[in-house]
Amino acid sequence: MRYLPLTFFLLLGCATTSHVDRVSRDQAIAFLQSEGIIHGSAKVESAVWHEDLKKWLITVGYPHQDQKEVLAWWFVDADGKNYSGGTCRH
């Protein structure tokens, strides 16, 4: 019985997860559009929140004249104010 408060405290701590305030997926994509990163016929392939980095990882496909798609990986910070990344041909 004397461990009941400790058990409750530990269970409460395990049940709560750390939540980082961040822009939504759509806001992160809109930010890249406003910066000219996503434009024309470019297509968002995926957008995933990376918990360890605290950034959105957004994969964008760009059509290319030789029919091969050029992929780019862009990171958008939690505030939706900064980005980094680039392209990789595949």
Order of alpha helices (4+ residues) and beta strands (2+ residues): alpha-alpha-beta-beta-beta-beta
